[in-house]
Amino acid sequence: MTVKKYKSGLTVIVEENAGLRSVTSGIMVGTGSAYETAENNGISHFIEHMQFKGTEKRSAEQIVGAFDEAGASFNAFTGKEYTCFYFKSIDEKIEDCFDVLSDLFLHSVYGGEELDRERKVILEEINMSRDEPDGVCYDVLFRTMFRGSLGMEILGTKENVGRFGRADILDYKKTHYLPSNTVVAFVGNITEARALELTERYLGEFASADYTEPPRVGRQEFVCGMGEHIKDFEQSELSIAFPSPCVGDGRAHIVSALDCILGSGMSSRLFMRLREKMGLVYSVYTSPWMGRNNGVFSVCANVNVSNVERSVAAVREEIDRLLSDGVTAEETEKAKTQLKVTALFGKENPMNYMLSLMRRRLLVGEDYDLDKLIARIESITAADIDGAAREILGSGACFGYAGKKPKRHIDEIYNNK
């Protein structure tokens, strides 16, 4: 792997794999809903959509047409702390596709008709998201446990989306779409020399710009509380969340091992108890989220409202058992194997590997080193996992719920009130 950092702060990562006949490439910017305010919440996601809606030399139809003509897959997504634009093409079409990706990233024009057209699309996306209990629960949970910008919804509010204009986009991009806040990556059958040549040809103005210090999301207080959205969903979604280490804490691998044992996979404790033994749920899992300076470890379940009380009580019992008895040596070894397999298989998936490379560089300022990760995983002990469990699961929790009104609030059930 090669990493090149230009004077502007733009970072380029190249992972050559001559055994492939494809190249996956992306541009990731360190901004998302956590960088927004109440007045511009949703602007990061709005920009993500608008980047594909026409540049100084290509219409929206010509952008997608160029990718399709190359047989490439392409897309974009917005998260709490980063936004990513990417494609995957055969190696002989890499320049054609990177030309288009760079063009839409740097030279989008945000025309009035396209703004109004895409505004309607995003409003429909917001409407659709409110019909999905898991997504609603996620938003309710984050809004409850983080009263700052991390509580902002990625899609934003209808009111904001309804009034965003070209000036709003340009103002936000000027502050956040900085070279120093951007990582470019190439993974596949491409040499370092070729990747840097393409970067300098199509992103030259970005690479040679002056350095500007990028904005950063600081530590935000985790608030214990209860948030809910009562609606007549067929199934309800519940979440129980705890403060957890951030991505650069140095214990991410230990948190991941805890995740494996407690709720990740069909042999995890929660899945075996709630689904296989009790038949209460279809889906139950744990979900660590690790940001730049904040982290959350959540237990989530999709459940019929009639089973909410028994499900929450069972989750609490499993957490208490884990805290009192600890994890076994066998569970520890199994979790380590699962983590190693996930890491090694991840490198065999160019898209997943590229995202790992970019996220690590953007959020932590370090290279993603697979060998070091494997070594850290190998070093995990049962005592490490027990210590992380006590720190995370032994703290106060925040609760989120979306669905039909249960007989009791889930925080009352969990806390035996």
N, C-alpha and C positions, 0 to 999 in steps of 0.2 A: 504494500500500500504506500502511496505517495501523497503527501500533503504539501500544498503550496499556498502561502499567504502573501497577498499583494499589499502594497503600501496603504491602500485604501481600507484594508482589513478584510477584503473579500477572500474567502478560503475555498480552495478547490481540492477535493479528495479524489484520487484515482486508484481503483482496485482492478488491476488487469487480470483477466482470466481468458487465456487463449483457447481454452477448451470449449468455450461458448461461441456461438455464431450470432449472438445478440449483444446489445448494449442497453443498459438501463441508466437513465440520467435524470437528475432532478435539481431543482433550485428551492432551497428551504430558507425562509425568512423568520427571524425570531420575533414574531408578533402574532397575537391572537386575541381572544376576548379578554384575557387577563390584563392586557395593555390598554383597555378601553375605559371610558367613563360612562356614566348614565346617559350623557348627551349623545355619545357616538357609539354606544353598544350595538354591535352587529356590523360595524364598518369593515372589519377584517374579512369576514365572510362575504360581505357585499363586494369587496375588491376582488376576492378570489374568483367570484363569478364573472365580474366585469373584465378581468384580464383576457378572457377568451372572446370578447365581443367586438373586436376590431382594433387594428393598429393603424399607424400612418400609411402602411403599404398593403395591408391585408384586411379584408372584411372578415366578419365572424365565419361566414361560409368558407372562405378561403383558408382560414386557420384549420378548421376541422377537416376540410378537404385535403390539405397538404399532409396531415397526419394519416388520414385514411389512404391516400395515394401511396404512402410509404408502408402501408400495412402495420402501422404502429398502434399500440394501445397508449392512451394518454388520459390524464385526469389531474385533479387537484383536491386538496382538503384543507380545512381550517380546524385548529385545535385551540386549547387554552393559551399555549405559549409559542406556537409556531404555525406557519402556513407553508404548504408545499405544493409545487407544480412539477409534474414528472411525465416521462414517457418511457416506453420500451420499444426498441426497433431492432431489425436485423442490422448487423454491423455495417453493411454497405450503405445504409440509409441514415447513419448517425448524423452526418452534417446537415442533411435536409431537415431532419427533425430538430436538431439543436438550434438551427437558424430560426425555426418557427417558435420554439420555446423561449429563446432569448428575445425575440421580437415582441411576443405578447407580454413578456415580463417587463421589458424596458419601455416599449413604445405604444402601449394601449392608449386610445384617445378618449374613451368614455363618452361617446356620442349621446345626444339627448334622447333619440328614439330608442337606442339600445338600452339606455338607463331605464327608461320607463317600461320597456318590454321585460327586462330581467328583474325589475322590481316586482312585477306581478308573479314571476316564477318563484322568487324567494318568499313572497307572502304565502304562496301555496305550499311551499316547503315548510314554513312555520305552521300552517294549518295542519299539514300532514303529521308533523312531529307531535302535535298535541293530541293525536289519536293513538299514540304509542306509549303504553304505561311505563316501559323501561326508560325511555328517553325523558318523559315527564318527571319520573322519580329522580333521575340523575340531576336534572336542572333544579328540582326542589331541594335535593340534598345539598348541592354546592351552594345554592343561594342561602341555605340555612347555616351551614358550617363556616362559610366565609362571607363576612359582611362587606369585604372590600371587592376589588376587581375580579378576584378568582371566582366570586359568586355570579359573575355576569354570564348570561347565556350566549353560546357561540353564535346562534342565529340572530340574536338581537331581538329588539321589540318591533312590533308592527309599526308603531309610530315613527321610530327612527328610520326604518327601511322605507317608509312611505315618503320621507323628505330628503334622503341622501341625494346629493347632487355631485356634479363633477368637481366643484371646489372643495367639497368635503373629502373626496377621494384624494385629490392632489395634496391637500394639507396633511392628511394622515400619512400618505406615502413619503412625503418630504421628511417626516420625523422618524418613521419606522422602517421604510424600505431602503436601508442604508447598506453600502458594501460591507461595513464592519458588522452588520447584523445578518449577513447572508452567507450560506454555504452552498457550493455547487458540488455535485458528485457524479462520477462516472464509474459504473461497475460492469465488467464484461470484456469483450474482445476489442480492447482499445488500449493503445500505449499511452504512457504518461505524456510523451511529446505531442501526440495527436490531440489528447484531451486539452492540454494547455494551449495548443494552437487554436482550437475551436473556441476556448474561453476568451482568448485575447482578440480573436477576430470578431466574435459576436457580442461579447460583454466587455470589450476594451474600455469603453468609457466608464464603466463601473469599476473595473480593476484599477484604473489609473487615477481615480478621483482622490481627493483629499480625505484623510481619516477623520471620522466624526464618532465620538463616543456614543454607543447605542443605548437606548433606554433599557432598564432592567426591572423585573418584578421582584420586589423584596419579600421578606418573610411576612406572612399575614396570619393573624390570630385565628386559631381553630376555635370555633364556638360550639359548645354542646347545646343541643336543642332538638326540637321536633318540627319538621315541616311536612305538610301533606297537601295533596290535591285530590279532592273527593270528586270522582266521576264514575259513571256507570260503565267502566271497562269490563269486559268478560273476565279477564284475569287481573289481579292486582300485583303491583311490584313494590317490594320493600327493600330498604337498604339500612344497614347499621355501619357507621363509619367511625374510624379512629385516626388520630393524628399519627403520622408515620414518617420515617426518614425521607429526605429528598434525594434526588438522583445522584448528587455529588457527595452524599454522606459517607460513602465507602462501605455501606452495609446492604446495598441493594440486592446482592446475591443471597444474603441471609433472609431478607424479607421475601424474596422469591421462593426460597425453600419453605418458609412458613406458609406461603400461598399454596405451594404444591400439597403440603400435608393437610392443611385445613379445608381448602375449598376448590383447588384447581384439578379437575379431572374426575373420572368416574370412580376412582378408588379413594378419593379424599374423604376425610371424616364426615364433613357435612353432607356430601352427596350420598354416602353410604347410609347415614342415619336418616336424613329427611326424605330421601327418595326411595332408596332400596329397602330400608327396614320399616319405615313408617308410611310410605306412599303419600306424603303430604304435598309434594311439589313435583313439577316437571323439571324445573331448572333451579339450581342453587349453586352458588359459586362465590369465591373471594376475588377481589379485584384491586390490586395495588396500583395507585396512580402516583407517579413521582415527577414533580416539576423541578424547576431550577432551585427554588428555595423552600418549597413546600411539598408535603407528601400526605397521602391519605390511603388507608387500608380499609376496604369495604367488604362487608358480607351482603350479598344480594340474593333475592329469591323471587321467583314468579309463582304466585300462589292464588288459589281461590280464596275469596274473603272468608269463607267458613273455616278455613284452615290457618288463618293468620295467627291466632293465639297459640295454637300448638306448635306452629313452625317457629315463631319467635322464641318460645320457651325452650324448644329443642336446640336452637342455635345457642342460646345462653348456656344450656347445660353442656354442650360440646366445648364451648369456650372455657367454661369453668373447669371442665375435666382436663383440658389442655394445660391450663395454668397451674392446676394442682398436681397433675401427674407428669407433665412434660411429654416430650416426644420420645419415641423409642429409637434404638440404634437402627432397626430395620427401616423405619420411616425415614430416618435421616439419609441412609444410603440410597433408598429409592428416590427421594427428592433430588439428591445430587445427580443421580443418573438421568432423571428427567430433565434437569436443568442443562446438563452437558449435551444431551441429545437435542434439546431445543436450540441451544447455541450453535451446535455444529450443523444441524439441518438448516438453521437460519442462514448460514453462509452459502448454502447450496441454493437458496432462493434469492436471486439478485435484487429483487425489489425490497424484500425485508432487510437484507443486509445493507443496502444503500440507505434505507431509512435509519437503521441503527448507527451507521457511520455519521450521518448528518446530525441526528439528534444528540449524540454524544459530544460532537464538536461544538454544536450550537449552545447546548445547555450547560455543559461542564467545561468546555474549552480544552478537552483532551481527545486523543485518538481512541477509537474503539479498537481494543486489542483483544482478539479472540483467545490467544494463548494465555494472557494474563487473567482473563475472565475464567477460563477453565481451571487455572491454578487456584483462583479464589474459591471457586466452587468445590474443588477437591479438599480445600482446607476447612470447610464448614464442619462444625461439630454439633452434636445434640445440644450441648450447653449454649452454643451460639444462638440456636433457634429458640431455646427456652428463654434466653435473655431478651431476644427481640419480641417474643410473645408477651412476656411480662410488661415490657415497656409500651408496646402498642395496645394490646388487648386489655391490659390492666388499667388503662386510662379512661377518662370519660368519653362517652360516645355521642355522636350526632345521628339523628334518625330521619329518614325520608320515606314517604309513602305516597303511592298514586293508585287509586282504584276506588271500589265501593267502600262505603264507610264501615269500618270494623266495629265490633262491640266495645273494644278498648283501644286506646292509642298504643302503638307498638313500643314507645319508650316506657310506658307504664308496665307493660308486660315484661319487657327486658329487665327493668329495674325492680321487678316484684312489688309494684305499688298497688 
